Amino acid sequence: QVKDSFDPRTCIGKGKVEEISELAKNNNVTLVVFDFELSPAQIRNLENDIGDVTVIDRSMLILDIFALHAVSGEGKLQVELAQLRYSAPRLTGKGIELSRQGGGIGSRGPGESKLETDRRHLHEKIVSLEKRLSELEHNRSIMRAQRDRSGLTKVALVGYTNAGKSTLLNKITG
């Protein structure tokens, strides 16, 4: 869509939102990707306006692709941490109707809402991942120091993707 300025509510015009909504309904679309950064409010507005779809932006798509291709344990932890940090401000909830506790005799209010519970769990998970990553970094530094003390020659093999680096290394080392 070509527009002079972005609509702050959805980033696209009302007509384009309706067009996307129709396309999604007619083609059983469950995911809509925007090729630019969306604010949490814009994502919520678009999901409400378009209907039963998930709306993500370019950054979330990139993180999802990284998650699919992460191989090492540390890489998976790093991608998961990045996804959690990115999605934390984008959490939305219904509020009081999803409350964990209800008011009653002797109670002091409606209790913790589902959104608050989700945010707390997300924060705990982020702290846990950061701790695990720092432990891995510490272990890596110990291993690096041991390699430095060993006196072995270090070699780096650098090249473009699919240039044959692994094949060359396998041929040299047998």
C-alpha positions in Angstrom: 0.0 0.0 0.0 1.3 3.4 -0.9 0.3 6.1 1.6 1.5 9.6 2.4 1.5 8.8 6.1 1.0 5.8 8.3 -2.2 5.4 10.4 -0.8 5.3 13.9 -3.6 2.8 14.9 -2.8 0.1 12.4 0.0 1.4 10.1 -2.3 0.8 7.1 -5.6 2.3 6.0 -9.0 1.1 7.0 -9.8 -0.2 3.5 -6.5 -2.2 3.4 -7.4 -3.7 6.9 -10.8 -4.8 5.5 -9.2 -6.2 2.3 -6.7 -8.3 4.4 -9.5 -9.4 6.7 -11.5 -10.7 3.6 -8.5 -12.4 2.2 -7.7 -14.1 5.5 -11.3 -15.3 5.9 -11.7 -16.6 2.3 -8.3 -18.4 2.3 -8.1 -19.7 5.8 -5.1 -17.6 6.6 -3.9 -17.9 10.2 -0.8 -15.6 10.0 -0.2 -12.1 8.6 3.3 -10.8 8.4 4.2 -7.1 8.1 7.5 -6.1 6.5 8.2 -3.4 9.1 8.2 -2.9 12.9 4.8 -2.8 14.6 4.1 -1.5 18.1 2.3 -3.8 20.5 -0.8 -1.7 20.2 -0.8 -1.9 16.4 -0.4 -5.7 16.6 -3.4 -5.9 19.0 -5.5 -3.5 16.8 -4.7 -5.4 13.6 -5.5 -8.8 15.2 -8.8 -7.4 16.5 -9.7 -5.8 13.1 -8.6 -8.6 10.8 -10.2 -11.4 12.9 -8.9 -14.9 13.9 -5.3 -14.4 12.7 -1.9 -13.9 14.3 -0.1 -10.7 13.3 3.7 -10.6 13.4 6.2 -8.1 12.2 9.5 -8.5 10.4 11.5 -8.8 13.6 9.4 -11.6 14.9 9.6 -13.4 11.6 13.4 -13.2 11.7 13.5 -14.5 15.2 11.3 -17.4 14.2 13.6 -18.2 11.3 16.6 -18.1 13.7 14.7 -20.5 16.0 14.2 -23.0 13.2 17.9 -23.0 12.3 19.5 -22.8 15.8 21.5 -26.0 16.2 23.7 -25.6 19.3 22.2 -25.6 22.8 23.6 -22.1 23.3 22.2 -20.8 20.0 18.8 -22.1 21.0 19.0 -20.4 24.4 20.0 -17.1 22.8 17.2 -17.2 20.2 14.6 -18.1 22.9 15.9 -15.3 25.1 15.6 -12.8 22.2 12.1 -14.0 21.4 11.0 -13.6 25.0 12.5 -10.2 25.3 10.8 -9.1 22.1 7.4 -10.5 23.0 7.4 -9.3 26.7 6.0 -5.8 25.9 3.6 -7.3 23.4 1.7 -9.5 25.9 -2.0 -8.7 26.0 -4.7 -10.0 28.3 -8.3 -9.6 29.1 -7.8 -8.4 32.6 -10.3 -9.1 35.4 -12.3 -11.9 33.7 -9.1 -14.0 33.5 -8.2 -13.2 37.1 -6.5 -16.0 39.0 -8.3 -15.4 42.3 -11.7 -14.0 42.9 -12.8 -11.5 45.5 -14.5 -13.0 48.5 -14.9 -12.7 52.2 -11.6 -11.6 53.7 -10.0 -11.2 50.3 -8.2 -8.0 49.4 -9.2 -7.5 45.8 -9.6 -9.3 42.5 -6.2 -11.0 42.7 -3.6 -11.5 40.0 -4.8 -11.2 36.4 -3.8 -13.6 33.7 -1.8 -10.9 32.1 0.1 -10.2 35.3 0.7 -13.9 35.8 2.0 -14.3 32.2 4.3 -11.3 32.7 5.7 -12.7 35.9 6.4 -16.1 34.3 8.0 -14.5 31.3 10.3 -12.4 33.5 11.2 -15.5 35.5 12.0 -17.4 32.3 14.1 -14.5 31.0 16.1 -14.4 34.3 16.6 -18.2 34.1 17.8 -18.1 30.5 20.2 -15.2 31.2 21.7 -17.2 34.1 22.2 -20.3 32.0 23.8 -18.3 29.2 26.2 -16.7 31.6 27.2 -20.1 33.0 27.8 -21.3 29.4 29.9 -18.2 28.7 31.9 -18.8 31.9 32.5 -22.5 30.9 33.6 -21.3 27.4 36.1 -18.9 28.9 37.6 -21.7 31.0 37.9 -23.9 27.9 39.5 -21.1 25.9 42.1 -20.5 28.7 42.9 -24.3 28.7 43.4 -24.2 25.0 45.7 -21.2 25.3 47.8 -22.9 27.9 48.0 -26.1 25.9 50.4 -24.6 23.3 48.6 -26.2 20.4 48.6 -24.2 17.1 45.2 -22.6 16.3 43.9 -22.5 12.8 40.9 -20.6 11.3 39.2 -21.7 8.1 37.2 -18.9 6.5 35.2 -18.7 3.4 31.8 -18.1 1.8 28.8 -20.3 2.4 29.0 -23.5 0.4 32.6 -22.8 -0.6 33.8 -26.2 0.7 35.4 -25.3 4.1 34.1 -28.5 5.8 35.1 -30.6 2.8 38.6 -29.2 2.9 38.9 -29.7 6.6 37.7 -33.3 6.3 40.2 -34.0 3.5 43.1 -32.5 5.4 42.3 -34.3 8.7 41.2 -37.5 7.2 
